[in-house]
Structure formats: structure tokens, C-alpha cells
Amino acid sequence: MKKTVHCEQCGSIWEHGLEDCAKCGWDLRLLNRSKTWTYDIAHQQETVAEAVDKMYATLDYGIHKKYGKVKLIVGSGKIRVEIEKILSHLKFSKKIKFYTCQNKNPGAYIVVL
């Protein structure tokens, strides 16, 4: 059975994977705005530079797919320290709205896009 999506604008039902409703043109990716995309950037033997690249790619994916939030799993070492600095700069430059550590888990950040 194929996955389908329901257009919130006109009510049409379409096969999952379309970016725009073929009937009314509404951006179907907006269905993700209340969801969180989760990605682990630190537990596959990544270097700090590789983890930073993964973070940027994950944030770009979240923005492109119109997720409301991205959860970055960063661990507790050097990667976490570097990601904290970058997220602080992204917030200051208004490229992200907000970020915080996940409740009771300092090894994961929730980033509001």
C-alpha cells in the first residue's frame, strides 16, 4: 500500500513524495511544520569537522522539508562543544529561531527552525 498525504488546503489526496498539491499548488511539505526531524551527528566515529558538516546538512534538510524543529544528537564530547558555539552564532544571526538541550539529555539539542 502506498503512502498518501492529505492536502490541508483543498482536501485532495496525493501519493507521498509530492512537494506541491497538483490541484491547488499548496506546499505539501508544510505538513511537517509540527514535526521534529532527528539525526545523530556524533556516534559514527565522526571528527568535529564531519559532525559540523552533518549538522549543517541536517538543518538544511529540515528547512527544505519545512520541519518545525530538528533534534541533533551530539553526544557529550568535543562535538557537543563545537555545535553549541555554532548554534549560538546561528541564533544570534537569526538563521534559527531558538535552540535548547533536550530535557534531561545534554547530548541532544532541539533546534527550532
QUIDALIN-V876892 format. One record per backbone hydrogen bond with DSSP energy under -1.0 kcal/mol. NH is the residue of the N-H (numbers start at 1). CO is the residue of the C=O. If there is no record, write none. Layout:
BEGIN
nh = {NH/NH}
co = {CO/CO}
END
This chain:
BEGIN
nh = {5/7/11/14/16/18/21/25/28/30/31/32/33/35/37/39/41/51/52/53/54/55/56/57/58/59/60/61/62/63/64/65/66/67/68/68/69/70/71/72/73/74/75/81/82/83/84/85/86/87/88/89/90/91/92/93/94/95/96/97/98/100/102/105/108/109/110/111/112/113}
co = {14/12/7/5/3/15/26/21/19/27/28/29/30/32/69/71/73/47/48/49/50/51/52/53/54/55/56/57/58/59/60/61/63/62/32/35/35/111/37/109/39/107/107/77/78/79/80/81/82/83/84/85/86/87/88/89/91/90/90/112/112/110/108/102/105/72/100/70/98/68}
END
